Amino acid sequence: MLCYRDGDAGAFDALYARHKGGLYRYLLRQCREPGAAEELFQDVWMNLIRSRAGYTVQAKFTTYLYRLAHNRLIDHYRKHGQAVVTSLDAEDGPVVEDLVDESRQPPDTAYDLKRQAVELLRLVAELPAPQREAFLLQQEGGMSVEAIAAATGVSRETAKSRLRYALAKLRQGMSKWH
């Protein structure tokens, strides 16, 4: 980001290529509507472009990027409210059918793995918004608890609690598969 801030346009291409998939999936799973997610995705990158001259290193770049995304989501929620889940299969991410390589699994096992993937996506969608956000920031953004706290504007303990509760609910929901 420092190179991009200082005028290296190629650095933006590298940032975009590295973070586009995780950022889009995060936005899609948060707002739950592909059209809105695409609009938010573009807005986040435009905000990054507009703010590049004033960028200073205060945390990892992913923390900065996901903070921009979090703030844009808050604006979206204020304007539109919560949307209905229409899809959890991101354009840049694997669709449920692609999560399992059927050629390497016996038919019953492949079917069970697909059902587990569908169930996990359903459980993630049902998490309370703050817990879902913490979970997705960790999983899609690869962020630490400290980075999640910085990106969402909460204390480290709050971020840690949200993540802990999300994981507990997901484990409980998936317990029938073990």
N, C-alpha and C positions, 0 to 999 in steps of 0.2 A: 504494500500500500504506500510505503514511503517513496518507492520508485515512481509509482503512478502519480502521487501527489507532486513529485518533482518534474513531471512532464513525460514520463515514459509510457506511451500509450499501450505498448506491448505488455506492460505489467498488469494493466486492466484485464487484458485477454486471459492472462494466467490466473488472476483472481477469479474471474468469472468461470473459467473452465473448472477450477478446483472446487468452487462452492455452489455452483448453480443447482446441482441435483439435490443436495441436502437442504438448501434453502427453500427450494420449491416444495419439496415433500413436507417440510416443516410448516410452511404457509398453508398448503392444501389440507393437511391434517388438523390444523388449527381452525381455519375458517370453514372448512368442509364443503367448499363449492369450487369446482375447477375454474370457472370464469373469474371469480373473485380472487382466487389464488394467483392466477396469471397476472391480473391487474396489480395486485399487491407486490408480486415478484418484480414486475417492471418498475413500480414506484420505489421499491427498496434500492434497486440498482441506480435509478435516476437520483435518488437522495444521496447515494454514495458519490456519484459523479459530481453533483452540485456542491457537496461538502468536502471534496478532496483537498482543496487549497488550505482549509483550516484543520486538516487531520493531524493529530498528535498522538503519539504512542502512549496510551494509558493502560492498555491491556492487550491481550492477543487480538489479532485482526478478527478472528471468528466472534469474539465477544462484541466487538464494535459492530460487525455486520448483523449479528442476531439482535443486538440492541436496536438497530435501525428497523429491523423486521418486527420486533416486539412493539415498538412505538407506532409503526404503521398499522399493525393489527389492532392496537388500542383505538386508534382513530377510526378504523373500519368498524369495530364493535360499537363505538359511540354513534356512528352514522347509521349503521344497518342492523345492529343487533346480531344475535346468533343465527347462523344459517343451518339448514337441514343437511345431513350427510347424504351426498349423492354418489360419492366414490372415494375410495381410499387408495386406488391404484394410480400412482403418480406417473406422469408422462416420462420423467427422467428416472424413475425407480422401477424396480421389478414389480410386475403384476403378480397376483397370488399364484397364478398358474406357472409362473417362472421361478417360484421360490424352491421348487422341488424338481430335480432331474429324474423324471420317471424312468428313463432308460436304465438307471442304476438301482432302482428300487423295485421290490416285488409290488404287484398292483395294490395289495391291501395296505402296504406301508406308505406308498406314494399317496394314496387316497387319504389316509390318516394324517399325513404331514400337511396336505392341502387344507384339510378341515381344521387342523391346529392353527395354520397361518391365518385362515379366515377368522377363526375365533379370537386370535390375538389382536387382529386389526379391529374387530368389533369391540373388544375390551378397551383398547386404547381410545377409540372414539367415545366410549362411555365415561372415561375418566373425567372428573371435574376439570374445567379449563386450566386452572393453575398447575394441577398435577400433570395433565397431559402436556402442557407446555414444557415443564421441567424435564419430563421423560423424553420428549422429542428433541429438546435442545441437547440432551446427553446423547441420545441415539443417532439423530440426524446430523447434529452439529459437532459431535465429539467433544462436547464441552464438559469441563470439570464443574463441581459444585460452586466454586468461587466464580467461575465464568458465568454460570447460569444466574447466580445472584446479581452480578454486575449487569448482565444483559436485561434482566427483568426488573431491576431496581429494588430488590428486596435484600434482606440480610442473608448471610451465609446460612444461618440456622433455618430460616424460612425455606430457602431453596433446598436445603438438605432434607427437611421434613416433607416438603412436597414430593421430592423424588422418592423418599422412603415409602410414603403412603402409596404413591403410584405403583411402585414395584410390588408392594405387598398386595394391592388389589389385583394386579396382573398375575402374580403367582397364585393367589387364591382362585382366580377365574380359570387358570390353566391347570389347576391341581388335578382335575379329573383325567388329564392326559398322562399322568405319571403313575 
